[in-house]
Every structure is written in C-alpha cells, then in structure tokens.
Amino acid sequence: MKELEFRRVAVTGADAEALPAAAALTDKDEDPTAHAHDLQRERCLFCVASTRARDALYVSYTGAPSPFLPHRGV
C-alpha cells in the first residue's frame, strides 16, 4: 500500500517548547528507558509528517527551533 502524500505539507509550531511534546515524554529521572523510547516516538512522528511532502515542505517555529530540526548556519 502506497503511503499518503501531499504536494505541499506545512509543519507549524516546530519550536523547542512544543516539539517534542513534554506531555508525551516520561520523566527522564523516573524511567530513562521509557523517556528515550518516548523521545524516539516523537521524532518518528515528526519524520512521518515531514516525509508526506512530495513537492514542498514548510516548517515554522517561533523562538528556538526544535532539536529535531537540522541546524543551519545563517
């Protein structure tokens, strides 16, 4: 089955405060293994959203970018 794709995809709110979602993460001190698993799941969801774009991907954020975004020198 072919995965769903769109000509253009916009991922909004990709800032450090929102992505990864704090509510989706187990506290690192409580269970480091679960925290790492949760972090990987959040990264995978971001990756899935980003790879649905066929022609263009637009990513926006305010403040500091998410650690999931590649760093680019400006």
MOPAC internal coordinates of N, CA, C and O (Angstrom, degrees):
PM7 1SCF
backbone

  N    0.0000 0     0.00 0     0.00 0    0    0    0
  C    1.4557 1     0.00 0     0.00 0    1    0    0
  C    1.5274 1   108.54 1     0.00 0    2    1    0
  O    1.2310 1   120.88 1   -50.41 1    3    2    1
  N    1.3204 1   115.93 1   129.59 1    3    2    1
  C    1.4611 1   121.05 1   179.21 1    5    3    2
  C    1.5263 1   109.20 1   -73.66 1    6    5    3
  O    1.2310 1   121.43 1   -41.31 1    7    6    5
  N    1.3118 1   114.86 1   138.69 1    7    6    5
  C    1.4550 1   119.80 1   178.31 1    9    7    6
  C    1.5202 1   109.95 1   -72.52 1   10    9    7
  O    1.2310 1   120.87 1   -29.11 1   11   10    9
  N    1.3185 1   115.94 1   150.89 1   11   10    9
  C    1.4500 1   122.51 1   179.38 1   13   11   10
  C    1.5263 1   109.76 1   -67.90 1   14   13   11
  O    1.2310 1   120.45 1   -47.67 1   15   14   13
  N    1.3344 1   116.74 1   132.33 1   15   14   13
  C    1.4628 1   120.05 1   176.48 1   17   15   14
  C    1.5197 1   109.56 1  -137.97 1   18   17   15
  O    1.2310 1   121.23 1   -22.22 1   19   18   17
  N    1.3070 1   115.25 1   157.78 1   19   18   17
  C    1.4558 1   122.95 1  -177.73 1   21   19   18
  C    1.5215 1   108.80 1  -130.35 1   22   21   19
  O    1.2310 1   120.58 1   -26.37 1   23   22   21
  N    1.3303 1   116.49 1   153.63 1   23   22   21
  C    1.4696 1   119.61 1   178.62 1   25   23   22
  C    1.5202 1   110.75 1   -60.19 1   26   25   23
  O    1.2310 1   120.84 1   135.71 1   27   26   25
  N    1.3180 1   115.99 1   -44.29 1   27   26   25
  C    1.4618 1   121.12 1  -179.75 1   29   27   26
  C    1.5223 1   109.07 1  -133.55 1   30   29   27
  O    1.2310 1   121.05 1   -36.45 1   31   30   29
  N    1.3187 1   115.60 1   143.55 1   31   30   29
  C    1.4623 1   121.42 1   177.29 1   33   31   30
  C    1.5225 1   107.81 1  -131.74 1   34   33   31
  O    1.2310 1   120.67 1   -42.98 1   35   34   33
  N    1.3232 1   116.33 1   137.02 1   35   34   33
  C    1.4619 1   121.85 1   175.09 1   37   35   34
  C    1.5239 1   108.62 1  -116.42 1   38   37   35
  O    1.2310 1   121.00 1   -54.38 1   39   38   37
  N    1.3119 1   115.69 1   125.62 1   39   38   37
  C    1.4615 1   121.88 1   173.89 1   41   39   38
  C    1.5217 1   105.45 1  -110.02 1   42   41   39
  O    1.2310 1   120.61 1   -68.76 1   43   42   41
  N    1.3195 1   116.43 1   111.24 1   43   42   41
  C    1.4655 1   120.73 1  -177.24 1   45   43   42
  C    1.5258 1   110.10 1  -105.20 1   46   45   43
  O    1.2310 1   121.18 1   -24.09 1   47   46   45
  N    1.3070 1   115.35 1   155.91 1   47   46   45
  C    1.4599 1   120.23 1   177.60 1   49   47   46
  C    1.5159 1   113.57 1    71.07 1   50   49   47
  O    1.2310 1   120.38 1  -147.00 1   51   50   49
  N    1.3186 1   116.89 1    33.00 1   51   50   49
  C    1.4702 1   120.59 1  -178.54 1   53   51   50
  C    1.5261 1   110.51 1   -88.00 1   54   53   51
  O    1.2310 1   120.96 1  -127.88 1   55   54   53
  N    1.3334 1   115.78 1    52.12 1   55   54   53
  C    1.4578 1   119.68 1  -179.97 1   57   55   54
  C    1.5280 1   110.67 1  -102.36 1   58   57   55
  O    1.2310 1   120.99 1   -12.62 1   59   58   57
  N    1.3147 1   115.70 1   167.38 1   59   58   57
  C    1.4617 1   121.87 1  -174.78 1   61   59   58
  C    1.5272 1   112.73 1   -62.81 1   62   61   59
  O    1.2310 1   120.09 1   154.35 1   63   62   61
  N    1.3229 1   117.43 1   -25.65 1   63   62   61
  C    1.4632 1   120.70 1  -179.94 1   65   63   62
  C    1.5257 1   112.54 1   -78.38 1   66   65   63
  O    1.2310 1   119.98 1   158.25 1   67   66   65
  N    1.3250 1   117.65 1   -21.75 1   67   66   65
  C    1.4633 1   120.98 1  -174.25 1   69   67   66
  C    1.5236 1   114.42 1  -111.96 1   70   69   67
  O    1.2310 1   120.27 1   156.43 1   71   70   69
  N    1.3091 1   117.08 1   -23.57 1   71   70   69
  C    1.4626 1   120.33 1  -174.15 1   73   71   70
  C    1.5164 1   110.00 1  -133.74 1   74   73   71
  O    1.2310 1   119.13 1   -71.92 1   75   74   73
  N    1.3016 1   119.27 1   108.08 1   75   74   73
  C    1.4566 1   128.02 1    11.21 1   77   75   74
  C    1.5298 1   111.73 1   -77.34 1   78   77   75
  O    1.2310 1   121.43 1   -27.08 1   79   78   77
  N    1.3135 1   114.88 1   152.92 1   79   78   77
  C    1.4626 1   121.15 1   179.93 1   81   79   78
  C    1.5274 1   109.28 1   -69.81 1   82   81   79
  O    1.2310 1   120.66 1   -59.02 1   83   82   81
  N    1.3188 1   116.34 1   120.98 1   83   82   81
  C    1.4645 1   120.96 1  -177.62 1   85   83   82
  C    1.5294 1   111.76 1   -58.86 1   86   85   83
  O    1.2310 1   120.33 1   143.67 1   87   86   85
  N    1.3288 1   116.97 1   -36.33 1   87   86   85
  C    1.4667 1   120.92 1  -179.06 1   89   87   86
  C    1.5263 1   112.40 1   -66.95 1   90   89   87
  O    1.2310 1   120.17 1   160.38 1   91   90   89
  N    1.3219 1   117.27 1   -19.62 1   91   90   89
  C    1.4658 1   121.06 1  -178.59 1   93   91   90
  C    1.5251 1   112.61 1   -90.57 1   94   93   91
  O    1.2310 1   120.38 1   176.32 1   95   94   93
  N    1.3316 1   116.89 1    -3.68 1   95   94   93
  C    1.4666 1   120.38 1  -175.66 1   97   95   94
  C    1.5227 1   111.81 1  -106.53 1   98   97   95
  O    1.2310 1   120.84 1   -46.73 1   99   98   97
  N    1.3161 1   115.99 1   133.27 1   99   98   97
  C    1.4564 1   121.54 1   170.54 1  101   99   98
  C    1.5249 1   107.25 1   -71.17 1  102  101   99
  O    1.2310 1   120.52 1   -38.24 1  103  102  101
  N    1.3270 1   116.61 1   141.76 1  103  102  101
  C    1.4606 1   120.68 1   179.13 1  105  103  102
  C    1.5282 1   109.95 1   -57.69 1  106  105  103
  O    1.2310 1   121.00 1   -48.56 1  107  106  105
  N    1.3153 1   115.68 1   131.44 1  107  106  105
  C    1.4687 1   121.11 1  -176.37 1  109  107  106
  C    1.5292 1   111.78 1   -61.36 1  110  109  107
  O    1.2310 1   120.23 1   143.29 1  111  110  109
  N    1.3454 1   117.16 1   -36.71 1  111  110  109
  C    1.4655 1   120.92 1   179.56 1  113  111  110
  C    1.5245 1   111.72 1   -71.94 1  114  113  111
  O    1.2310 1   120.72 1   150.85 1  115  114  113
  N    1.3206 1   116.23 1   -29.15 1  115  114  113
  C    1.4686 1   121.20 1  -179.21 1  117  115  114
  C    1.5274 1   111.56 1   -73.06 1  118  117  115
  O    1.2310 1   120.78 1   133.65 1  119  118  117
  N    1.3323 1   116.11 1   -46.35 1  119  118  117
  C    1.4706 1   120.61 1  -178.05 1  121  119  118
  C    1.5275 1   108.91 1  -156.36 1  122  121  119
  O    1.2310 1   120.14 1   -86.88 1  123  122  121
  N    1.3301 1   117.34 1    93.12 1  123  122  121
  C    1.4678 1   120.68 1  -177.17 1  125  123  122
  C    1.5275 1   113.79 1   -58.75 1  126  125  123
  O    1.2310 1   120.16 1   144.92 1  127  126  125
  N    1.3186 1   117.30 1   -35.08 1  127  126  125
  C    1.4645 1   120.51 1  -179.77 1  129  127  126
  C    1.5211 1   110.90 1   -67.96 1  130  129  127
  O    1.2310 1   120.46 1   134.21 1  131  130  129
  N    1.3261 1   116.73 1   -45.79 1  131  130  129
  C    1.4650 1   120.68 1   178.07 1  133  131  130
  C    1.5212 1   110.42 1   -64.01 1  134  133  131
  O    1.2310 1   120.33 1   141.57 1  135  134  133
  N    1.3292 1   116.98 1   -38.43 1  135  134  133
  C    1.4675 1   121.06 1   178.11 1  137  135  134
  C    1.5288 1   110.48 1   -60.22 1  138  137  135
  O    1.2310 1   120.50 1   133.86 1  139  138  137
  N    1.3264 1   116.64 1   -46.14 1  139  138  137
  C    1.4710 1   120.81 1   179.30 1  141  139  138
  C    1.5257 1   110.66 1   -63.06 1  142  141  139
  O    1.2310 1   120.26 1   140.32 1  143  142  141
  N    1.3207 1   117.10 1   -39.68 1  143  142  141
  C    1.4691 1   121.47 1   178.33 1  145  143  142
  C    1.5267 1   110.25 1   -64.56 1  146  145  143
  O    1.2310 1   120.60 1   134.73 1  147  146  145
  N    1.3300 1   116.46 1   -45.27 1  147  146  145
  C    1.4669 1   121.06 1   179.40 1  149  147  146
  C    1.5244 1   111.02 1   -62.17 1  150  149  147
  O    1.2310 1   120.52 1   138.81 1  151  150  149
  N    1.3115 1   116.62 1   -41.19 1  151  150  149
  C    1.4625 1   121.65 1   179.37 1  153  151  150
  C    1.5282 1   110.58 1   -63.41 1  154  153  151
  O    1.2310 1   120.61 1   138.24 1  155  154  153
  N    1.3176 1   116.45 1   -41.76 1  155  154  153
  C    1.4626 1   120.55 1   178.11 1  157  155  154
  C    1.5277 1   111.00 1   -65.20 1  158  157  155
  O    1.2310 1   120.27 1   140.84 1  159  158  157
  N    1.3315 1   117.08 1   -39.16 1  159  158  157
  C    1.4649 1   121.09 1   178.24 1  161  159  158
  C    1.5327 1   110.59 1   -62.76 1  162  161  159
  O    1.2310 1   120.42 1   136.99 1  163  162  161
  N    1.3195 1   116.81 1   -43.01 1  163  162  161
  C    1.4641 1   120.66 1   177.76 1  165  163  162
  C    1.5298 1   111.02 1   -62.90 1  166  165  163
  O    1.2310 1   120.62 1   138.50 1  167  166  165
  N    1.3255 1   116.43 1   -41.50 1  167  166  165
  C    1.4660 1   121.09 1   178.50 1  169  167  166
  C    1.5335 1   110.08 1   -63.14 1  170  169  167
  O    1.2310 1   120.49 1   138.41 1  171  170  169
  N    1.3255 1   116.68 1   -41.59 1  171  170  169
  C    1.4734 1   120.95 1   179.23 1  173  171  170
  C    1.5262 1   111.39 1   -63.72 1  174  173  171
  O    1.2310 1   120.12 1   138.63 1  175  174  173
  N    1.3292 1   117.37 1   -41.37 1  175  174  173
  C    1.4663 1   120.23 1   178.62 1  177  175  174
  C    1.5255 1   111.14 1   -62.66 1  178  177  175
  O    1.2310 1   120.43 1   138.79 1  179  178  177
  N    1.3279 1   116.78 1   -41.21 1  179  178  177
  C    1.4621 1   120.92 1   177.03 1  181  179  178
  C    1.5263 1   110.15 1   -63.50 1  182  181  179
  O    1.2310 1   120.75 1   138.08 1  183  182  181
  N    1.3083 1   116.17 1   -41.92 1  183  182  181
  C    1.4673 1   121.23 1   179.82 1  185  183  182
  C    1.5263 1   110.85 1   -63.93 1  186  185  183
  O    1.2310 1   120.06 1   137.11 1  187  186  185
  N    1.3175 1   117.48 1   -42.89 1  187  186  185
  C    1.4647 1   121.19 1   178.76 1  189  187  186
  C    1.5239 1   110.05 1   -61.08 1  190  189  187
  O    1.2310 1   120.27 1   133.17 1  191  190  189
  N    1.3317 1   117.10 1   -46.83 1  191  190  189
  C    1.4663 1   120.13 1   179.15 1  193  191  190
  C    1.5268 1   110.57 1   -59.62 1  194  193  191
  O    1.2310 1   120.59 1   138.28 1  195  194  193
  N    1.3111 1   116.47 1   -41.72 1  195  194  193
  C    1.4672 1   121.20 1  -177.00 1  197  195  194
  C    1.5189 1   113.10 1   -70.09 1  198  197  195
  O    1.2310 1   120.17 1   148.28 1  199  198  197
  N    1.3039 1   117.27 1   -31.72 1  199  198  197
  C    1.4667 1   119.85 1  -176.42 1  201  199  198
  C    1.5201 1   113.35 1   -87.03 1  202  201  199
  O    1.2310 1   119.82 1  -176.63 1  203  202  201
  N    1.3138 1   117.94 1     3.37 1  203  202  201
  C    1.4652 1   120.82 1   176.50 1  205  203  202
  C    1.5224 1   111.63 1   -80.98 1  206  205  203
  O    1.2310 1   120.15 1   168.03 1  207  206  205
  N    1.3260 1   117.33 1   -11.97 1  207  206  205
  C    1.4677 1   121.60 1  -178.51 1  209  207  206
  C    1.5226 1   110.36 1   -78.48 1  210  209  207
  O    1.2310 1   120.88 1   -52.84 1  211  210  209
  N    1.3191 1   115.92 1   127.16 1  211  210  209
  C    1.4625 1   120.41 1   177.01 1  213  211  210
  C    1.5263 1   111.02 1   -88.58 1  214  213  211
  O    1.2310 1   120.12 1   134.62 1  215  214  213
  N    1.3392 1   117.37 1   -45.38 1  215  214  213
  C    1.4671 1   121.56 1  -174.74 1  217  215  214
  C    1.5238 1   113.93 1  -108.44 1  218  217  215
  O    1.2310 1   120.28 1   142.70 1  219  218  217
  N    1.3359 1   117.07 1   -37.30 1  219  218  217
  C    1.4653 1   118.95 1  -175.27 1  221  219  218
  C    1.5208 1   110.89 1  -151.01 1  222  221  219
  O    1.2310 1   121.30 1   -38.87 1  223  222  221
  N    1.3154 1   115.13 1   141.13 1  223  222  221
  C    1.4590 1   122.64 1   175.22 1  225  223  222
  C    1.5204 1   107.60 1  -121.72 1  226  225  223
  O    1.2310 1   120.68 1   -54.02 1  227  226  225
  N    1.3201 1   116.31 1   125.98 1  227  226  225
  C    1.4596 1   122.28 1   177.28 1  229  227  226
  C    1.5246 1   107.49 1  -112.88 1  230  229  227
  O    1.2310 1   120.40 1   -53.05 1  231  230  229
  N    1.3168 1   116.84 1   126.95 1  231  230  229
  C    1.4600 1   122.01 1   179.23 1  233  231  230
  C    1.5193 1   107.44 1  -123.94 1  234  233  231
  O    1.2310 1   120.75 1   -50.60 1  235  234  233
  N    1.3356 1   116.16 1   129.40 1  235  234  233
  C    1.4625 1   119.09 1   178.62 1  237  235  234
  C    1.5260 1   109.89 1  -127.95 1  238  237  235
  O    1.2310 1   121.59 1   -27.43 1  239  238  237
  N    1.3246 1   114.56 1   152.57 1  239  238  237
  C    1.4582 1   121.18 1   177.17 1  241  239  238
  C    1.5151 1   107.99 1  -159.43 1  242  241  239
  O    1.2310 1   121.07 1   -16.95 1  243  242  241
  N    1.3265 1   115.56 1   163.05 1  243  242  241
  C    1.4604 1   121.25 1   172.53 1  245  243  242
  C    1.5196 1   107.04 1  -121.52 1  246  245  243
  O    1.2310 1   120.75 1   -30.81 1  247  246  245
  N    1.3079 1   116.18 1   149.19 1  247  246  245
  C    1.4594 1   119.08 1  -178.32 1  249  247  246
  C    1.5141 1   110.94 1    72.95 1  250  249  247
  O    1.2310 1   121.11 1    39.07 1  251  250  249
  N    1.3108 1   115.48 1  -140.93 1  251  250  249
  C    1.4689 1   121.07 1  -178.70 1  253  251  250
  C    1.5295 1   110.05 1   -77.93 1  254  253  251
  O    1.2310 1   120.02 1   -41.92 1  255  254  253
  N    1.3253 1   117.57 1   138.08 1  255  254  253
  C    1.4657 1   120.11 1   178.43 1  257  255  254
  C    1.5303 1   111.29 1   -71.25 1  258  257  255
  O    1.2310 1   120.95 1   -23.54 1  259  258  257
  N    1.3030 1   115.80 1   156.46 1  259  258  257
  C    1.4596 1   121.84 1   175.78 1  261  259  258
  C    1.5235 1   110.03 1   -58.39 1  262  261  259
  O    1.2310 1   120.08 1   -34.65 1  263  262  261
  N    1.3170 1   117.46 1   145.35 1  263  262  261
  C    1.4629 1   119.18 1   175.19 1  265  263  262
  C    1.5310 1   112.17 1   -65.19 1  266  265  263
  O    1.2310 1   120.03 1   167.76 1  267  266  265
  N    1.3204 1   117.55 1   -12.24 1  267  266  265
  C    1.4616 1   121.30 1   177.11 1  269  267  266
  C    1.5227 1   112.29 1   -77.14 1  270  269  267
  O    1.2310 1   120.02 1   163.96 1  271  270  269
  N    1.3283 1   117.57 1   -16.04 1  271  270  269
  C    1.4622 1   120.83 1  -179.81 1  273  271  270
  C    1.5244 1   109.93 1   -85.36 1  274  273  271
  O    1.2310 1   120.49 1   -39.07 1  275  274  273
  N    1.3154 1   116.67 1   140.93 1  275  274  273
  C    1.4688 1   118.48 1   176.45 1  277  275  274
  C    1.5281 1   109.69 1   -67.00 1  278  277  275
  O    1.2310 1   120.65 1   -37.35 1  279  278  277
  N    1.3090 1   116.37 1   142.65 1  279  278  277
  C    1.4686 1   120.60 1   179.59 1  281  279  278
  C    1.5195 1   109.44 1   -83.48 1  282  281  279
  O    1.2310 1   121.25 1   -45.42 1  283  282  281
  N    1.3189 1   115.21 1   134.58 1  283  282  281
  C    1.4680 1   120.44 1   178.55 1  285  283  282
  C    1.5177 1   107.97 1  -126.97 1  286  285  283
  O    1.2310 1   120.90 1   -45.37 1  287  286  285
  N    1.2999 1   115.88 1   134.63 1  287  286  285
  C    1.4578 1   120.14 1   175.49 1  289  287  286
  C    1.5177 1   110.01 1   -71.78 1  290  289  287
  O    1.2310 1   120.56 1   -44.93 1  291  290  289
  N    1.3154 1   116.53 1   135.07 1  291  290  289
  C    1.4672 1   120.41 1  -179.68 1  293  291  290
  C    1.5071 1   108.80 1  -110.24 1  294  293  291
  O    1.2310 1   120.10 1   180.00 1  295  294  293

